[in-house]
Amino acid sequence: HFHAYYGDHAALIEIETLKVIAGSLPKRALAMVLEWAFAHRNELMEDWKLAESHQPLKQIEPLE
C-alpha cells in the first residue's frame, strides 16, 4: 500500500487493486491520486519491495 495526503485528509491505497483500504480523500483528489497510481503502479511496487528490505526508495514523477 501507499499513503496519500490532501490537506487534513489521508488515505491508504492498495497498490495492486488501487482500492482505499483506510481513510479517505475528497473525490477530486482521490481521482487524481488514482490516475497517478495507475500510471506508476510498477514503480510503486518496486518502491514497496525496497521499503520491505529497508532500502532507500526511488522518486516517482508527480502527476502532470
C-alpha positions as CSV (number, residue, x, y, z in Angstrom):
1,H,0.0,0.0,0.0
2,F,0.9,3.7,-0.2
3,H,-0.2,6.7,1.7
4,A,-1.8,9.7,0.0
5,Y,-2.4,13.1,1.8
6,Y,-4.5,16.1,0.8
7,G,-4.9,18.8,3.3
8,D,-6.3,17.3,6.5
9,H,-7.3,14.1,4.7
10,A,-5.2,10.9,4.4
11,A,-5.8,7.5,2.8
12,L,-4.0,4.2,2.5
13,I,-4.3,2.7,-1.0
14,E,-3.6,-0.8,-2.0
15,I,-1.1,-0.8,-4.9
16,E,-2.4,-4.0,-6.7
17,T,-6.1,-3.0,-6.7
18,L,-6.0,0.7,-6.2
19,K,-8.7,0.4,-3.5
20,V,-8.7,2.7,-0.5
21,I,-8.1,0.4,2.5
22,A,-8.2,3.1,5.2
23,G,-9.0,6.8,5.5
24,S,-10.5,9.0,2.7
25,L,-9.7,11.8,0.3
26,P,-12.1,14.3,-1.4
27,K,-13.5,12.9,-4.6
28,R,-11.4,15.0,-7.0
29,A,-8.2,14.4,-5.0
30,L,-8.8,10.7,-5.0
31,A,-9.4,10.7,-8.7
32,M,-6.0,12.4,-9.3
33,V,-4.2,10.1,-6.9
34,L,-5.7,7.0,-8.6
35,E,-4.8,8.3,-12.1
36,W,-1.2,8.8,-10.9
37,A,-1.0,5.4,-9.2
38,F,-2.4,3.6,-12.3
39,A,0.3,5.2,-14.4
40,H,3.1,4.4,-11.9
41,R,1.9,1.1,-10.5
42,N,5.1,-0.8,-11.4
43,E,7.3,1.9,-9.8
44,L,5.1,1.8,-6.7
45,M,5.6,-2.0,-6.4
46,E,9.3,-1.6,-6.9
47,D,9.4,1.0,-4.1
48,W,7.3,-1.2,-1.9
49,K,9.9,-4.0,-2.3
50,L,12.7,-1.6,-1.5
51,A,10.8,-0.4,1.6
52,E,10.3,-4.0,2.8
53,S,14.1,-4.5,2.7
54,H,14.8,-1.1,4.4
55,Q,16.5,0.4,1.3
56,P,16.1,3.9,0.0
57,L,13.1,4.5,-2.2
58,K,13.3,5.8,-5.7
59,Q,11.5,9.0,-6.5
60,I,8.4,8.7,-8.7
61,E,7.4,11.5,-11.0
62,P,4.3,13.6,-10.0
63,L,1.1,13.8,-12.0
64,E,1.4,16.4,-14.7
